[in-house]
Amino acid sequence: MAESLAFHQRHLITMEGLSRDEIEAILAVARSFRELNERDIKKSPSLRGRTVINLFFENSTRTRSSFEIAGKRLSADVINISASGSSTTKGETLLDTAANLQAMVPDVVVVRHAQGGACEFLTRHLECSIVNAGDGRHEHPTQALLDLLTMHDHIGDWADKTIAIVGDVTHSRVARSNLIALKTLGAHTRVVAPPTLLPRDVQNYGCEVHYDLERGIAGADVVMVLRLQRERMQGSFIPSINEYFNMYGINRDRLHRMAPGALVMHPGPINRGVELASDAADGPESLVLEQVKNGVAVRMAVLHLLGQGTGI
């Protein structure tokens, strides 16, 4: 595939450092695999004979399932290891886990971990390619890539578009990966949240900062709603769930503040009535299920490129 020539990474840990050409190369390959996913027989020989290990220390539905489907559709041998089924529950360190995995000679290891930096750590101790499937509050690059693919299908080039990211930016690895990628692609980005849910360095991402929802989403082409990650919160970040929804929840009435034809996205899982009302989550503006669909194609593209697969 010609697009493979534009991609020069051994691992995918962060969106930082990926060039526009590399991002667009991943998306181009993903579009090819998306076409394959529409066929009756959804199978490519791309990674035949290769081994992909999905190492998930955190629970996941969409990400883990889509990586598993992606690997199998590329004909790889896919091994799934969850936290409850790993030796870490018996006290094994991540370093020892890495050493044991290396002894099995995998080609790609996909890692989801509660600790930021865990994936970068593994790149120093495993000889295979590492894919970050979400590490702590750091990044989630394949989620950003599937978001980019979904957006591009509907709004075209990002350069003259406004993307508003609403909600719990402080705890969101999805927000970080998207802000980095959208800056690289030249989009105009805003973050909209109470001060308690914005990291101190948020302006370093080149985005506008808004505390008022209606001003923050006014004229936006896409509003990306973030999950309120209460499991990562230590202390009181919001007065109450009801007050948070009243101030920052997205419903159909608030969508009228956005640009005509504006779209709604959410990385999931959705807390209905907390970040997003059902009339917005299930409305014609919602791209939530398209994001899930594109997730399989994007993860196929990433595994293909890192696994040095050839041909569709």
MIVOTI-921814 format. One record per residue (C-alpha): residue number from 1; residue in three letters; x, y negated, z. Coordinates in Angstrom, 3 decimals, m for minus. Each point is the difference from the previous one (the first is absolute). Last residue first. Layout:
REM MIVOTI-921814
<rec seq="NUM" type="ALA" X="X" Y="Y" Z="Z"/>
...
END
This chain:
REM MIVOTI-921814
<rec seq="312" type="ILE" X="m5.405" Y="5.952" Z="1.402"/>
<rec seq="311" type="GLY" X="3.727" Y="m0.066" Z="m0.666"/>
<rec seq="310" type="THR" X="3.093" Y="0.384" Z="2.124"/>
<rec seq="309" type="GLY" X="0.125" Y="0.000" Z="3.763"/>
<rec seq="308" type="GLN" X="2.881" Y="m1.694" Z="1.740"/>
<rec seq="307" type="GLY" X="m1.464" Y="0.800" Z="3.420"/>
<rec seq="306" type="LEU" X="0.098" Y="m3.685" Z="0.885"/>
<rec seq="305" type="LEU" X="m1.855" Y="m1.018" Z="m3.170"/>
<rec seq="304" type="HIS" X="m2.511" Y="2.857" Z="0.106"/>
<rec seq="303" type="LEU" X="m0.619" Y="m0.361" Z="3.729"/>
<rec seq="302" type="VAL" X="m0.646" Y="m3.732" Z="m0.417"/>
<rec seq="301" type="ALA" X="m2.252" Y="0.486" Z="m3.036"/>
<rec seq="300" type="MET" X="m2.020" Y="2.745" Z="1.687"/>
<rec seq="299" type="ARG" X="m0.359" Y="m2.292" Z="2.996"/>
<rec seq="298" type="VAL" X="m1.358" Y="m2.731" Z="m2.252"/>
<rec seq="297" type="ALA" X="m2.458" Y="2.376" Z="m1.687"/>
<rec seq="296" type="VAL" X="m1.314" Y="1.372" Z="3.297"/>
<rec seq="295" type="GLY" X="m0.348" Y="m3.464" Z="1.530"/>
<rec seq="294" type="ASN" X="m1.892" Y="m1.245" Z="m3.033"/>
<rec seq="293" type="LYS" X="m3.023" Y="2.045" Z="1.031"/>
<rec seq="292" type="VAL" X="0.168" Y="m1.267" Z="3.582"/>
<rec seq="291" type="GLN" X="0.291" Y="m3.598" Z="m1.176"/>
<rec seq="290" type="GLU" X="m2.909" Y="0.538" Z="m2.370"/>
<rec seq="289" type="LEU" X="m2.006" Y="1.144" Z="3.011"/>
<rec seq="288" type="VAL" X="0.637" Y="m3.293" Z="1.801"/>
<rec seq="287" type="LEU" X="m0.519" Y="m2.283" Z="m2.997"/>
<rec seq="286" type="SER" X="m3.053" Y="m1.782" Z="1.440"/>
<rec seq="285" type="GLU" X="m1.590" Y="m2.826" Z="m1.988"/>
<rec seq="284" type="PRO" X="m2.998" Y="2.147" Z="m0.988"/>
<rec seq="283" type="GLY" X="m0.922" Y="0.453" Z="3.673"/>
<rec seq="282" type="ASP" X="0.828" Y="2.930" Z="2.275"/>
<rec seq="281" type="ALA" X="2.592" Y="m1.679" Z="2.238"/>
<rec seq="280" type="ALA" X="m1.703" Y="m3.402" Z="m0.325"/>
<rec seq="279" type="ASP" X="m3.506" Y="1.101" Z="1.017"/>
<rec seq="278" type="SER" X="1.606" Y="2.391" Z="2.498"/>
<rec seq="277" type="ALA" X="1.598" Y="m2.870" Z="1.904"/>
<rec seq="276" type="LEU" X="3.788" Y="m0.160" Z="0.135"/>
<rec seq="275" type="GLU" X="2.478" Y="m0.680" Z="2.749"/>
<rec seq="274" type="VAL" X="m1.997" Y="1.139" Z="3.062"/>
<rec seq="273" type="GLY" X="m3.472" Y="0.903" Z="m1.266"/>
<rec seq="272" type="ARG" X="1.387" Y="2.956" Z="m1.853"/>
<rec seq="271" type="ASN" X="3.442" Y="1.021" Z="1.174"/>
<rec seq="270" type="ILE" X="1.410" Y="0.977" Z="m3.358"/>
<rec seq="269" type="PRO" X="2.728" Y="2.646" Z="m0.204"/>
<rec seq="268" type="GLY" X="1.202" Y="m1.351" Z="m2.212"/>
<rec seq="267" type="PRO" X="2.228" Y="m2.127" Z="m2.250"/>
<rec seq="266" type="HIS" X="m2.800" Y="m2.557" Z="m0.577"/>
<rec seq="265" type="MET" X="m0.774" Y="m1.950" Z="m3.178"/>
<rec seq="264" type="VAL" X="m2.665" Y="m2.511" Z="m1.006"/>
<rec seq="263" type="LEU" X="m0.294" Y="m1.712" Z="m3.388"/>
<rec seq="262" type="ALA" X="m0.809" Y="m3.461" Z="m1.312"/>
<rec seq="261" type="GLY" X="m2.358" Y="m0.314" Z="m2.970"/>
<rec seq="260" type="PRO" X="m0.396" Y="m3.735" Z="0.542"/>
<rec seq="259" type="ALA" X="2.753" Y="m1.200" Z="2.373"/>
<rec seq="258" type="MET" X="m0.550" Y="0.504" Z="3.720"/>
<rec seq="257" type="ARG" X="m2.382" Y="m1.816" Z="2.318"/>
<rec seq="256" type="HIS" X="m2.869" Y="2.143" Z="m1.307"/>
<rec seq="255" type="LEU" X="1.719" Y="2.986" Z="1.598"/>
<rec seq="254" type="ARG" X="m0.952" Y="m1.406" Z="3.398"/>
<rec seq="253" type="ASP" X="m3.670" Y="0.853" Z="m0.505"/>
<rec seq="252" type="ARG" X="0.931" Y="3.502" Z="m1.124"/>
<rec seq="251" type="ASN" X="1.814" Y="0.816" Z="3.224"/>
<rec seq="250" type="ILE" X="3.625" Y="m0.351" Z="1.105"/>
<rec seq="249" type="GLY" X="0.795" Y="m0.109" Z="3.709"/>
<rec seq="248" type="TYR" X="2.277" Y="m2.796" Z="1.199"/>
<rec seq="247" type="MET" X="m1.854" Y="m2.200" Z="2.496"/>
<rec seq="246" type="ASN" X="m3.199" Y="1.942" Z="0.674"/>
<rec seq="245" type="PHE" X="1.870" Y="3.282" Z="m0.391"/>
<rec seq="244" type="TYR" X="2.614" Y="m1.056" Z="2.558"/>
<rec seq="243" type="GLU" X="m2.683" Y="m1.233" Z="2.376"/>
<rec seq="242" type="ASN" X="m1.772" Y="3.335" Z="m0.135"/>
<rec seq="241" type="ILE" X="3.216" Y="1.959" Z="0.519"/>
<rec seq="240" type="SER" X="0.904" Y="m2.056" Z="3.062"/>
<rec seq="239" type="PRO" X="2.397" Y="m2.721" Z="1.188"/>
<rec seq="238" type="ILE" X="2.755" Y="0.998" Z="m2.452"/>
<rec seq="237" type="PHE" X="3.693" Y="0.853" Z="0.503"/>
<rec seq="236" type="SER" X="m0.298" Y="1.259" Z="3.574"/>
<rec seq="235" type="GLY" X="2.919" Y="2.157" Z="1.073"/>
<rec seq="234" type="GLN" X="1.935" Y="2.767" Z="m1.672"/>
<rec seq="233" type="MET" X="m1.422" Y="0.427" Z="m3.471"/>
<rec seq="232" type="ARG" X="1.130" Y="2.857" Z="m2.231"/>
<rec seq="231" type="GLU" X="m3.146" Y="2.137" Z="0.514"/>
<rec seq="230" type="ARG" X="m2.140" Y="m3.116" Z="m0.542"/>
<rec seq="229" type="GLN" X="1.041" Y="m0.243" Z="m3.610"/>
<rec seq="228" type="LEU" X="m2.670" Y="m2.347" Z="m1.371"/>
<rec seq="227" type="ARG" X="m0.090" Y="1.244" Z="m3.567"/>
<rec seq="226" type="LEU" X="0.993" Y="m2.499" Z="m2.648"/>
<rec seq="225" type="VAL" X="m2.253" Y="m1.652" Z="m2.583"/>
<rec seq="224" type="MET" X="1.530" Y="m0.867" Z="m3.367"/>
<rec seq="223" type="VAL" X="m1.929" Y="m2.860" Z="m1.555"/>
<rec seq="222" type="VAL" X="0.503" Y="m0.313" Z="m3.726"/>
<rec seq="221" type="ASP" X="m0.499" Y="m2.918" Z="m2.384"/>
<rec seq="220" type="ALA" X="0.016" Y="m2.570" Z="2.801"/>
<rec seq="219" type="GLY" X="m1.929" Y="m3.250" Z="m0.525"/>
<rec seq="218" type="ALA" X="m0.647" Y="m0.513" Z="3.708"/>
<rec seq="217" type="ILE" X="1.345" Y="3.018" Z="1.901"/>
<rec seq="216" type="GLY" X="2.122" Y="m1.937" Z="2.489"/>
<rec seq="215" type="ARG" X="m2.378" Y="m2.930" Z="0.322"/>
<rec seq="214" type="GLU" X="m2.874" Y="2.295" Z="0.956"/>
<rec seq="213" type="LEU" X="2.185" Y="2.070" Z="2.308"/>
<rec seq="212" type="ASP" X="1.531" Y="m2.810" Z="2.057"/>
<rec seq="211" type="TYR" X="3.419" Y="0.834" Z="1.412"/>
<rec seq="210" type="HIS" X="1.805" Y="m0.402" Z="m3.304"/>
<rec seq="209" type="VAL" X="3.654" Y="0.556" Z="m0.909"/>
<rec seq="208" type="GLU" X="1.197" Y="m0.490" Z="m3.569"/>
<rec seq="207" type="CYS" X="2.481" Y="2.598" Z="m1.183"/>
<rec seq="206" type="GLY" X="3.688" Y="m0.052" Z="m0.870"/>
<rec seq="205" type="TYR" X="0.836" Y="3.161" Z="1.945"/>
<rec seq="204" type="ASN" X="2.115" Y="m2.037" Z="2.422"/>
<rec seq="203" type="GLN" X="m3.257" Y="m1.618" Z="1.107"/>
<rec seq="202" type="VAL" X="m0.860" Y="3.178" Z="1.925"/>
<rec seq="201" type="ASP" X="3.059" Y="m0.204" Z="2.256"/>
<rec seq="200" type="ARG" X="m1.899" Y="m0.389" Z="3.262"/>
<rec seq="199" type="PRO" X="m2.303" Y="2.914" Z="m0.785"/>
<rec seq="198" type="LEU" X="m3.717" Y="m0.815" Z="m0.325"/>
<rec seq="197" type="LEU" X="m2.654" Y="1.775" Z="2.062"/>
<rec seq="196" type="THR" X="0.134" Y="m2.266" Z="3.064"/>
<rec seq="195" type="PRO" X="m0.215" Y="m3.085" Z="m2.236"/>
<rec seq="194" type="PRO" X="m3.465" Y="1.098" Z="m1.209"/>
<rec seq="193" type="ALA" X="0.065" Y="1.296" Z="m3.550"/>
<rec seq="192" type="VAL" X="0.127" Y="m1.010" Z="m3.666"/>
<rec seq="191" type="VAL" X="3.110" Y="0.641" Z="m2.071"/>
<rec seq="190" type="ARG" X="0.269" Y="m1.658" Z="m3.376"/>
<rec seq="189" type="THR" X="1.791" Y="1.052" Z="m3.161"/>
<rec seq="188" type="HIS" X="0.633" Y="m1.615" Z="m3.382"/>
<rec seq="187" type="ALA" X="1.323" Y="2.702" Z="m2.289"/>
<rec seq="186" type="GLY" X="3.472" Y="m0.160" Z="m1.536"/>
<rec seq="185" type="LEU" X="0.690" Y="3.713" Z="m0.373"/>
<rec seq="184" type="THR" X="2.816" Y="0.008" Z="2.566"/>
<rec seq="183" type="LYS" X="m2.224" Y="m1.906" Z="2.438"/>
<rec seq="182" type="LEU" X="m2.758" Y="2.551" Z="m0.593"/>
<rec seq="181" type="ALA" X="2.385" Y="2.832" Z="0.820"/>
<rec seq="180" type="ILE" X="1.271" Y="m1.487" Z="3.267"/>
<rec seq="179" type="LEU" X="m3.494" Y="m0.998" Z="1.150"/>
<rec seq="178" type="ASN" X="m1.365" Y="3.420" Z="m0.945"/>
<rec seq="177" type="SER" X="2.659" Y="1.911" Z="1.922"/>
<rec seq="176" type="ARG" X="m0.470" Y="m2.171" Z="3.069"/>
<rec seq="175" type="ALA" X="m3.792" Y="0.189" Z="m0.087"/>
<rec seq="174" type="VAL" X="0.018" Y="3.804" Z="m0.238"/>
<rec seq="173" type="ARG" X="2.376" Y="0.235" Z="2.971"/>
<rec seq="172" type="SER" X="m2.713" Y="m1.712" Z="2.007"/>
<rec seq="171" type="HIS" X="0.442" Y="m0.661" Z="3.729"/>
<rec seq="170" type="THR" X="0.463" Y="m3.759" Z="m0.173"/>
<rec seq="169" type="VAL" X="m2.173" Y="m0.419" Z="m3.102"/>
<rec seq="168" type="ASP" X="m3.181" Y="1.027" Z="1.812"/>
<rec seq="167" type="GLY" X="m2.599" Y="m1.726" Z="m2.132"/>
<rec seq="166" type="VAL" X="m0.337" Y="m1.527" Z="m3.444"/>
<rec seq="165" type="ILE" X="2.367" Y="0.113" Z="m2.962"/>
<rec seq="164" type="ALA" X="m1.050" Y="m2.562" Z="m2.619"/>
<rec seq="163" type="ILE" X="1.286" Y="0.539" Z="m3.546"/>
<rec seq="162" type="THR" X="m0.002" Y="m2.975" Z="m2.359"/>
<rec seq="161" type="LYS" X="0.680" Y="0.531" Z="m3.695"/>
<rec seq="160" type="ASP" X="2.115" Y="m1.930" Z="m2.505"/>
<rec seq="159" type="ALA" X="3.012" Y="2.317" Z="m0.019"/>
<rec seq="158" type="TRP" X="m1.838" Y="3.253" Z="0.815"/>
<rec seq="157" type="ASP" X="m0.461" Y="1.212" Z="m3.547"/>
<rec seq="156" type="GLY" X="m3.319" Y="1.687" Z="m0.691"/>
<rec seq="155" type="ILE" X="m2.900" Y="m0.575" Z="2.389"/>
<rec seq="154" type="HIS" X="m1.850" Y="3.335" Z="m0.101"/>
<rec seq="153" type="ASP" X="2.453" Y="2.745" Z="m0.929"/>
<rec seq="152" type="HIS" X="2.813" Y="m2.058" Z="1.517"/>
<rec seq="151" type="MET" X="m1.655" Y="0.065" Z="3.410"/>
<rec seq="150" type="THR" X="m0.266" Y="3.784" Z="0.089"/>
<rec seq="149" type="LEU" X="3.593" Y="0.468" Z="m1.143"/>
<rec seq="148" type="LEU" X="1.233" Y="m2.504" Z="2.574"/>
<rec seq="147" type="ASP" X="m1.958" Y="1.715" Z="2.775"/>
<rec seq="146" type="LEU" X="1.436" Y="3.357" Z="m1.056"/>
<rec seq="145" type="LEU" X="3.471" Y="m1.503" Z="0.222"/>
<rec seq="144" type="ALA" X="m0.653" Y="m1.602" Z="3.383"/>
<rec seq="143" type="GLN" X="m1.214" Y="3.322" Z="1.391"/>
<rec seq="142" type="THR" X="3.115" Y="1.672" Z="m1.448"/>
<rec seq="141" type="PRO" X="2.193" Y="m2.499" Z="1.862"/>
<rec seq="140" type="HIS" X="m1.310" Y="0.460" Z="3.569"/>
<rec seq="139" type="GLU" X="2.225" Y="m2.226" Z="2.104"/>
<rec seq="138" type="HIS" X="1.298" Y="m0.904" Z="3.483"/>
<rec seq="137" type="ARG" X="m2.650" Y="0.115" Z="2.724"/>
<rec seq="136" type="GLY" X="0.688" Y="3.670" Z="0.653"/>
<rec seq="135" type="ASP" X="1.201" Y="1.812" Z="m3.108"/>
<rec seq="134" type="GLY" X="m2.439" Y="0.645" Z="m2.831"/>
<rec seq="133" type="ALA" X="0.258" Y="2.549" Z="m2.816"/>
<rec seq="132" type="ASN" X="3.671" Y="m0.880" Z="m0.534"/>
<rec seq="131" type="VAL" X="1.387" Y="2.219" Z="m2.721"/>
<rec seq="130" type="ILE" X="3.401" Y="1.620" Z="0.486"/>
<rec seq="129" type="SER" X="2.128" Y="1.470" Z="m2.804"/>
<rec seq="128" type="CYS" X="2.241" Y="2.947" Z="0.859"/>
<rec seq="127" type="GLU" X="3.416" Y="0.034" Z="1.682"/>
<rec seq="126" type="LEU" X="m1.413" Y="m0.430" Z="3.481"/>
<rec seq="125" type="HIS" X="1.744" Y="m1.681" Z="2.936"/>
<rec seq="124" type="ARG" X="0.401" Y="m3.636" Z="m1.030"/>
<rec seq="123" type="THR" X="m3.312" Y="m0.127" Z="m1.872"/>
<rec seq="122" type="LEU" X="m1.598" Y="1.377" Z="3.170"/>
<rec seq="121" type="PHE" X="0.797" Y="m3.150" Z="1.960"/>
<rec seq="120" type="GLU" X="m1.645" Y="m2.162" Z="m2.690"/>
<rec seq="119" type="CYS" X="m3.132" Y="2.099" Z="0.433"/>
<rec seq="118" type="ALA" X="0.012" Y="m0.393" Z="3.783"/>
<rec seq="117" type="GLY" X="0.487" Y="m3.766" Z="m0.230"/>
<rec seq="116" type="GLY" X="m3.345" Y="m0.892" Z="1.566"/>
<rec seq="115" type="GLN" X="m1.085" Y="2.700" Z="2.415"/>
<rec seq="114" type="ALA" X="m3.464" Y="1.519" Z="m0.335"/>
<rec seq="113" type="HIS" X="1.121" Y="2.233" Z="m2.867"/>
<rec seq="112" type="ARG" X="m1.221" Y="1.005" Z="m3.448"/>
<rec seq="111" type="VAL" X="2.634" Y="1.680" Z="m2.149"/>
<rec seq="110" type="VAL" X="m0.007" Y="1.396" Z="m3.545"/>
<rec seq="109" type="VAL" X="3.024" Y="2.230" Z="m0.576"/>
<rec seq="108" type="VAL" X="1.151" Y="0.526" Z="m3.584"/>
<rec seq="107" type="ASP" X="2.323" Y="2.628" Z="m1.530"/>
<rec seq="106" type="PRO" X="0.080" Y="2.439" Z="2.907"/>
<rec seq="105" type="VAL" X="3.160" Y="1.985" Z="0.836"/>
<rec seq="104" type="MET" X="m1.269" Y="2.144" Z="2.931"/>
<rec seq="103" type="ALA" X="3.123" Y="m0.841" Z="2.014"/>
<rec seq="102" type="GLN" X="m0.866" Y="m3.678" Z="m0.432"/>
<rec seq="101" type="LEU" X="m3.287" Y="0.608" Z="1.807"/>
<rec seq="100" type="ASN" X="1.850" Y="1.461" Z="2.960"/>
<rec seq="99" type="ALA" X="2.393" Y="m2.926" Z="0.168"/>
<rec seq="98" type="ALA" X="m2.849" Y="m2.510" Z="m0.259"/>
<rec seq="97" type="THR" X="m1.914" Y="1.670" Z="2.848"/>
<rec seq="96" type="ASP" X="3.179" Y="m0.123" Z="2.062"/>
<rec seq="95" type="LEU" X="0.297" Y="m3.728" Z="m0.658"/>
<rec seq="94" type="LEU" X="m3.683" Y="m0.552" Z="0.767"/>
<rec seq="93" type="THR" X="0.576" Y="1.606" Z="3.380"/>
<rec seq="92" type="GLU" X="m1.513" Y="3.343" Z="1.043"/>
<rec seq="91" type="GLY" X="m1.926" Y="m0.172" Z="3.276"/>
<rec seq="90" type="LYS" X="m2.507" Y="2.800" Z="m0.461"/>
<rec seq="89" type="THR" X="m2.605" Y="m2.278" Z="m1.598"/>
<rec seq="88" type="THR" X="2.821" Y="m1.122" Z="m2.303"/>
<rec seq="87" type="SER" X="0.031" Y="3.613" Z="m1.222"/>
<rec seq="86" type="SER" X="m2.712" Y="m0.793" Z="m2.530"/>
<rec seq="85" type="GLY" X="m3.579" Y="1.241" Z="m0.195"/>
<rec seq="84" type="SER" X="m1.589" Y="m2.744" Z="2.062"/>
<rec seq="83" type="ALA" X="2.064" Y="m2.617" Z="m1.824"/>
<rec seq="82" type="SER" X="m1.118" Y="1.309" Z="m3.381"/>
<rec seq="81" type="ILE" X="2.048" Y="1.919" Z="m2.567"/>
<rec seq="80" type="ASN" X="m1.318" Y="0.511" Z="m3.537"/>
<rec seq="79" type="ILE" X="2.073" Y="1.904" Z="m2.571"/>
<rec seq="78" type="VAL" X="m0.531" Y="m0.644" Z="m3.715"/>
<rec seq="77" type="ASP" X="1.624" Y="2.077" Z="m2.754"/>
<rec seq="76" type="ALA" X="m0.153" Y="m2.407" Z="m2.922"/>
<rec seq="75" type="SER" X="m2.321" Y="0.497" Z="m2.997"/>
<rec seq="74" type="LEU" X="m0.568" Y="m3.751" Z="m0.533"/>
<rec seq="73" type="ARG" X="m3.657" Y="0.494" Z="0.929"/>
<rec seq="72" type="LYS" X="1.217" Y="1.680" Z="3.186"/>
<rec seq="71" type="GLY" X="2.163" Y="m2.944" Z="0.999"/>
<rec seq="70" type="ALA" X="m2.753" Y="m2.545" Z="m0.617"/>
<rec seq="69" type="ILE" X="m2.626" Y="2.055" Z="1.835"/>
<rec seq="68" type="GLU" X="2.248" Y="0.203" Z="3.061"/>
<rec seq="67" type="PHE" X="0.898" Y="m3.686" Z="m0.198"/>
<rec seq="66" type="SER" X="m3.701" Y="m0.860" Z="m0.380"/>
<rec seq="65" type="SER" X="m0.996" Y="2.126" Z="2.973"/>
<rec seq="64" type="ARG" X="2.702" Y="m1.479" Z="2.246"/>
<rec seq="63" type="THR" X="m0.822" Y="m3.586" Z="m0.893"/>
<rec seq="62" type="ARG" X="m3.793" Y="0.297" Z="0.098"/>
<rec seq="61" type="THR" X="m0.399" Y="1.988" Z="3.232"/>
<rec seq="60" type="SER" X="2.798" Y="m0.941" Z="2.360"/>
<rec seq="59" type="ASN" X="1.143" Y="0.857" Z="3.490"/>
<rec seq="58" type="GLU" X="3.516" Y="m1.030" Z="0.916"/>
<rec seq="57" type="PHE" X="3.179" Y="2.138" Z="0.063"/>
<rec seq="56" type="PHE" X="m0.582" Y="0.963" Z="m3.622"/>
<rec seq="55" type="LEU" X="2.785" Y="1.816" Z="m1.852"/>
<rec seq="54" type="ASN" X="m1.213" Y="0.721" Z="m3.533"/>
<rec seq="53" type="ILE" X="2.710" Y="2.211" Z="m1.516"/>
<rec seq="52" type="VAL" X="0.398" Y="0.043" Z="m3.788"/>
<rec seq="51" type="THR" X="1.880" Y="2.847" Z="m1.686"/>
<rec seq="50" type="ARG" X="0.943" Y="m0.012" Z="m3.686"/>
<rec seq="49" type="GLY" X="m0.302" Y="3.027" Z="m2.309"/>
<rec seq="48" type="ARG" X="m2.646" Y="m1.668" Z="m2.136"/>
<rec seq="47" type="LEU" X="0.114" Y="m3.729" Z="0.647"/>
<rec seq="46" type="SER" X="m1.279" Y="m1.356" Z="m3.347"/>
<rec seq="45" type="PRO" X="m1.924" Y="3.103" Z="m1.054"/>
<rec seq="44" type="SER" X="m3.238" Y="m2.048" Z="0.004"/>
<rec seq="43" type="LYS" X="m3.426" Y="1.196" Z="1.128"/>
<rec seq="42" type="LYS" X="m3.487" Y="m1.449" Z="0.212"/>
<rec seq="41" type="ILE" X="m1.830" Y="2.482" Z="m2.205"/>
<rec seq="40" type="ASP" X="m3.365" Y="m1.538" Z="m0.854"/>
<rec seq="39" type="ARG" X="1.690" Y="m3.307" Z="m0.704"/>
<rec seq="38" type="GLU" X="m0.669" Y="m3.222" Z="1.925"/>
<rec seq="37" type="ASN" X="3.037" Y="0.495" Z="2.238"/>
<rec seq="36" type="LEU" X="2.217" Y="0.052" Z="m3.094"/>
<rec seq="35" type="GLU" X="m1.182" Y="m3.514" Z="m0.844"/>
<rec seq="34" type="ARG" X="0.939" Y="m1.103" Z="3.496"/>
<rec seq="33" type="PHE" X="3.387" Y="1.582" Z="m0.583"/>
<rec seq="32" type="SER" X="0.658" Y="m2.345" Z="m2.889"/>
<rec seq="31" type="ARG" X="m1.242" Y="m2.963" Z="2.018"/>
<rec seq="30" type="ALA" X="2.336" Y="0.989" Z="2.830"/>
<rec seq="29" type="VAL" X="2.967" Y="m0.026" Z="m2.397"/>
<rec seq="28" type="ALA" X="m0.850" Y="m3.594" Z="m0.939"/>
<rec seq="27" type="LEU" X="m0.468" Y="m0.951" Z="3.658"/>
<rec seq="26" type="ILE" X="3.414" Y="1.389" Z="0.942"/>
<rec seq="25" type="ALA" X="1.633" Y="m1.860" Z="m2.902"/>
<rec seq="24" type="GLU" X="m1.794" Y="m3.218" Z="0.979"/>
<rec seq="23" type="ILE" X="1.484" Y="0.181" Z="3.473"/>
<rec seq="22" type="GLU" X="3.450" Y="0.719" Z="m1.421"/>
<rec seq="21" type="ASP" X="m0.221" Y="m2.886" Z="m2.473"/>
<rec seq="20" type="ARG" X="m1.135" Y="m2.391" Z="2.732"/>
<rec seq="19" type="SER" X="3.053" Y="0.995" Z="1.995"/>
<rec seq="18" type="LEU" X="m0.128" Y="2.135" Z="3.140"/>
<rec seq="17" type="GLY" X="2.280" Y="m1.494" Z="2.644"/>
<rec seq="16" type="GLU" X="m2.595" Y="m0.133" Z="2.745"/>
<rec seq="15" type="MET" X="m2.915" Y="2.293" Z="m0.881"/>
<rec seq="14" type="THR" X="1.310" Y="2.362" Z="2.674"/>
<rec seq="13" type="ILE" X="1.010" Y="3.616" Z="0.507"/>
<rec seq="12" type="LEU" X="m0.189" Y="1.424" Z="m3.510"/>
<rec seq="11" type="HIS" X="3.183" Y="2.002" Z="m0.500"/>
<rec seq="10" type="ARG" X="2.535" Y="0.552" Z="m2.799"/>
<rec seq="9" type="GLN" X="m0.958" Y="m3.200" Z="m1.781"/>
<rec seq="8" type="HIS" X="0.835" Y="m0.983" Z="m3.584"/>
<rec seq="7" type="PHE" X="m3.340" Y="m0.320" Z="m1.770"/>
<rec seq="6" type="ALA" X="0.130" Y="m1.716" Z="m3.395"/>
<rec seq="5" type="LEU" X="1.106" Y="3.144" Z="m1.838"/>
<rec seq="4" type="SER" X="m3.011" Y="1.877" Z="1.375"/>
<rec seq="3" type="GLU" X="m2.265" Y="m2.295" Z="m2.019"/>
<rec seq="2" type="ALA" X="1.230" Y="1.646" Z="m3.211"/>
<rec seq="1" type="MET" X="m1.417" Y="3.377" Z="1.030"/>
END
